[in-house]
Amino acid sequence: MSAHGAGSTGSILKQPRAVWAVAFACVIAFMGIGLVDPILPAIASSLDATPTESELLFTSYLAVTGVVMFFSSWVSSRIGAKRTLLIGLALVVIFAALAGLSGSIDAVIGFRAGWGLGNALFISTALATIVGAASGGTGSAIILYEAALGLGIAIGPLVGGALGSVSWRGPFFGTASLMAVGFIAVVVLLPGQREQGGHRADAKPAPIPLSAPFRALAVPALGVLAGGAFFYNIAFFILLAYSPFVLPFSEIGLGLVFFGWGLGVALTSVLVAPALTRRFRRTIVIRGALVVLAVVLVAAGLLAAIPAGVVAAVIAGGLALGVLNTALTESVMEATDLPRPVASGAYSGVRFLGGAIAPPLATLLADAFGPGMPYWVAAASVVVTILILALGAKHLRRVDRRDPTPVEEAAAVGAGDA
């Protein structure tokens, strides 16, 4: 994501303590995306669960996150950013700890849903809060946020694998502990809405109607992007959530594999995607990355019985996914005149619901048709995304007009990158 332009003066490291507090909590929040990947087989074994039941850990988390995304802008516009952040952090602490204490797969699935609720409230508000409190311009704030996102996505599987090698409960307790530290840091360091002087990080915007995200999806450009993202996220989470059951590795081994995946996502999202979108139209970048992802997924299906081939596909897929996440999020900003939080919340809600379908679908397909079939279905989902974007191309002309300003980018990425 481009974070250049007006307002990007000053060092990224010279920030108020409030910015660092929220950025730290962002790292932990984004760790939650891949934290359970390395321990899925261990959870299945320890709790006598089937692979499909274990995959519901992703489904409950993503489904609740997706639904809550539709309402997060309504909540934060009424109670303020700081309260929304703290409620989200508190929910993650509570439900992550409860998941670690659980004795059945059903309980863990349920508590992951509560975790998704907290994460949606936090992530949807975090970037706007960082921008409001940052010094050195919004450009520096966005770079800091992207660094936190990339770091969290990359180290989540690594931490999950390390703690999971001791016990499958370890990653849940570790997340609860770190989020509790983040909660305290936000309470102490982030100014409240009524505090005066310096940066007002929690200034309350005008109230957003409850129906706004749903009406936004009727706008053709946003509807096209959201529809494409629904199927794209099926592919995303088949690759992420199904692959641990194909690879015959320990928790630490799986953690290292998905650390490579997360590092690929982070590097291409922060470095490669902005370079490509400066040189080529966004729609061309998106189509090219989708084609690359489809090819990688077909190869993964053909190599499903060869661990080294699956590892290579997972890491290569991460490189394509980083470009797509950035380019699609920026496209959502540019496609309409809708308020940025409304557009990104509606888009993110739809795409997370697509992701929620993918993990159990993958294991059911593998049981019925063999280990390569989930990857081929994921590739087919990518092709559907390409077709949706091609059929709706006339509605996406605005996407290619210009780069977003840092202020516009800041308003949308919080929900879009969640």
N, C-alpha and C positions, 0 to 999 in steps of 0.2 A: 504494500500500500504506500502510495506516495505520501510523504510527510514533509514535503518541501514547500517552499513558497513563503508568502508573507507570514511574518510572525514566528519564524523558525530560528530566531537568533538566540545566542546564549548557549551555554553548555548544558547537555542533557543531565549531567551529574549534579548541577547546582539547582536543586529543587528543595522546596519546603519539606519538613518532616511529614506533613500530611500526605504529600504525593507518594513518598516512599512507603508509608503505611498501607495505602490502598494498592500500590504496585505489588507489595509483598503478598497481600491477600489475593491479588489477581493470579500470581504464580501458583499459589496453592489451589485456587479454584480451577484453573486450567489443568492442573495435575490430575484432577478428578476424572477427566475425559478418558485417559488411558491407564489410570491407576489399577483397575481391576483386570486388565488384559492378561498379565502374567499369572494371575491366580485363578483364572476361570477353571482350568482343569483340576486344581487343588480343591476349590470349593465343591466342584461336582463330586470329587472322590470323598471329601470329608463329610459332606452332608447327604451323601447317597442320592445325588441328583443326576438327572440326565443332562447331556450337553444342552438340549433345548431349554430345560428349566434354568440352567446356569446363564444362558443367553438372555433370559428375561431380566437379569440385572441391568443390562443395557436398555432393554425395552421400557421398563418402568421409569428409569432415570430420564430417558430421552422423551418419552411420551409426556410426562409431567412438565419437563422443561419446555417442550413445544407449546403445550396448552398455556402455561403461565406466561410465556413470551407475548401472547396476545394481550395480556392484561398488565404487563409490567409498567408500560408508560402511563397507564391510567393510575396505577398505585403511586409511582414516584412523583407524578405531577400533583398529588394531593398531600402526601406526607413528607415529601422532601427526599433528597438523595441520601443524606446520612442515615436517616431512619430506615430507608429501604435497604441500604447496604448492611446495616446492623441486623435487621431481621433476617436477611439472607444468610449472613455469616452464622448467626445463632442457630438457624435451622440446619445448616450443614454440620455444625459441631454436634448437635443433638442426634441427628439421624445417622451420621457416620459412626458415632460411638455406639448407638443402638444396633447398627448392623454388625459391628464387631462383637457385640455381646450375644448375637442371635444363635439359636440352636437348630434352626431349620432353614431350608432354602426359601420357603414362602416368606418368612420373616425378613430375610435379607433383601428379597425382592421388594417388599413393602417399604422397608426403610430406605432403600435406594431411591424410591419414588419421592420420599420426603427430602432426600438429599437433592434431587433434581429441582424441587420447588425452591429450596434455598439458593441453589446455584443460579437459577434463572433470575431471581430477584437481584442477586449480587452482580452478576455479569452484565445484565442489561443496564445497570446504573454506573458501573465502575469507570468507564472511559470518560463519560461526561463529568464525573467527579474529579478525575485526574486533570482534565483540561481546565476545569474551573479553579483548581488550586495551584496549577503549575506556573513556574516562572520560565522566562526564556521563550515564550510564545507557544502556540498550540502545536506547531510542528515538533518541537522537542517533546511535548507531552505525548503525542501520538507515537513517536519512536519509542518512548519509554514503555508505553502500553503494549506495543507490538513485541518489544523485547520480553516483557513479562509473559505475554501469551506464548511466545515461542519457547521460552525457558520452561514454562509449566507443561506444555504439550510434550516436550522432549524428555524431561526428567520424570514425569509421572510414571511411565512404565518402568523406568530404572528403579525408582523408589519402591514401586509396587513389587517388583521382582526381588529386591533385597529384603524388604520386610516380609514378603510372602514366603521366602525360603525358611523363615523361622516359624511362621504360622500364617494361614490365610487371613486371620483376624488382624495381623499387624498393619497392613495398609489402611484399614478403616480407623484403627486407633491413632495411627500416625497422622492421618488427615484431620481427625477431630482435634488433636493436640495443636497442630500447626494453625488450624483455622481459629482456635481459641486465642492463640497469640495474635493473629490478625485482627480478631474482634477487639481485643484490648487496645491494640495499636490504633485502630480507627476511632474508638471511644476517646482516647487520650489526645490524639494528634490531629484529628480532622475537625475543623471549626464547624460549629452548629449554625443553623440558619440565622439565628438572631445575633450571632457574634459579629462584632464590627471590627474594621481594620484589616488590612492585608487582603487576602483573597477570600471571597465568599464562595466556598466550595459547594454550599448546599442551598443556593438560591432556588426557590421553588418556581418552576415555570407555570404558565397558564394551564389550568386543568384540561386534560385531554378526555374527550368523550369515550365511554366504554366501547361503543360500536366502531370507533375510528379504524382500528386495524382490520376489521372484517369488511368494512366498506372500501378500504384501500385495495383489497384483493380484487375488487370489481374493476379497478383501473387496468386497462389491457396490458400495459408494459409491466406492471408489477405482477399481474396474474401470470404472464408468460414466464418471467424469471422465477417466481415461486413454484410454478408447475414443473419447470425444468429442474429446480433445486430439489424438489421432492424425490424425483427418480435418481438424481445424482447422489443424494445422501443414502439411498439404498445401497449403491455401489460403495460409497465411502465406508459404511459401517459393516458391510459384509467383509470387506478387506480387513478392517480393524478388529471386529469381534469374532469372526469365524476362524481366522488364521491360527490363533493359539491352539485350536483343537486339531489342526493338521500337523503342526510342528512337534516332534517328539523331544522337546527340550524341558529342562528344569525351569523353575520360576525365574532364576537368575538369567538363564539362557533366553527365555522369552522376554524378560525385561530388556536385555541388550538388543534383541531384534527390534523391539518396538521403540527403544531409544533411537535407533537408527531411523525408523519411520518418522518419529516425532521431530528429529533433527532435520530430516529432509523437508517436512512440512514447514518448519520454522525458517529455514534458510531460503527456500524459494518464495515463501510468503513475504518476507521482509526485504530480501535482496533481489531476487530474480523477477518476480511479478512486476514491481515498479519499473524496472528497466525495460521489460517487454512492452508494458502499456504506454511507456513514453515513446516507443519506436513504432508500435503497431496499434491499430484500432483494438479496443477492448473485445469486441465481438470476435475478431480474428484470433486473439490470444485465447479466449475461452474455447472456441471450436478446436483450435490446435491442441490445447491441453486435454480436452475431452477425448480426442482421437488417441492421443498418447495413453491416457488412462484405460481406454477400451482395449488397446493392444496389450497393455500390461496385464489386464485381467484375463484376457484370452490365454496369454502365456501362463499365467498362474494356474488356470484350469488344466492346461496340458501338462504342467509340471507338478501337479498336486501331490504326486507320490514321491517327489524328490525334494527333500527339505531345503537343500541349497537353492533350488529354483524358486521355491515359495519365499524364502528369505529375500532373494534378489527382487522378486516381484513386489513384496511388501515395501521395501525401501524405495524402489523406483516409483511405486504408486504414491508414496509420501511426497516425492518431488513434484509430481503432477498435481496432487491435491493442494499443496501450498499455493501454487499459481492460481488454481481455480477458486479457492476460498477468497483470495484477495480480489481477483478480477470480478467475481460475481458480486461481492459486497460493494465494491465501488460502482458497479453497474446499477445496483439497487438504488444507490444515492442519486445517480444521474438520470434515471429513467423517468421520473415524475416530478411534479411540484409538491407532492405530499410532504408534510412535516417529516424530517428524517427519522426521528424515533418511531413514528407510526409505521412508516414504510419498512424499516428494518425489523421492527417487532413482528409485523405480519409475515414478512418473508421468512424470518427465522423460525416462527411458529410452524409454518408449513414444512420447512425442510427438516426440522427435528422430528416431526411426525413421520416423515419418510424414513428417517434413520431408525425410528423405533420399530418399524416393521422388519428391518433387515436381519438382525441377529437370530431370532428364532426361525425365520424363513430359511436362513442359510443351513442350519443344522437339520431341519426337516428335509430340505432338498438333498443334502448329503446322505441322509439315511435312505432316501428313496432311490437316488440315481447315482450315487458315488461321490467321492470327495472333490472332483473337479467341477461338478454342476453348479454349486453356489457362485463360483467365480464367473462362469459363463452367463448366469443370470444377471450378475452384477454388470458384466460387459453389455448385456442387452439393455439394462437400465440406463447405462451411459448413452447408448444409441438413441433411446427414447428421449433423453435430454437434448441430444443434438437435433433431433427432429422437431421437438417443441420449440426450441430457439430458432430453428430455420423457418418454421411455419409462422412464427410470430416476429420475424425479423423487421417487418415494417413498423412495429411498435417500439423497437429498440434503437431507432436512429439517434435519439438523444444521448444514448450511452457513449457514442463515439465522438461527441462534439468537443469535449474539453476535459482536462483533469479537474477533479474536485479541489476546492480550496481546503486548507486544513480545518477551518471551522465546520464546513459541510461534512468532511470526513469524520471529524470527532463526534458529530451528532448521530452517525449511523453505525459506526464500526462496533460500538459496545454490544449491541444486540447481534449484529451480523456475524461477528467472529466468535460468538459464544459456542 
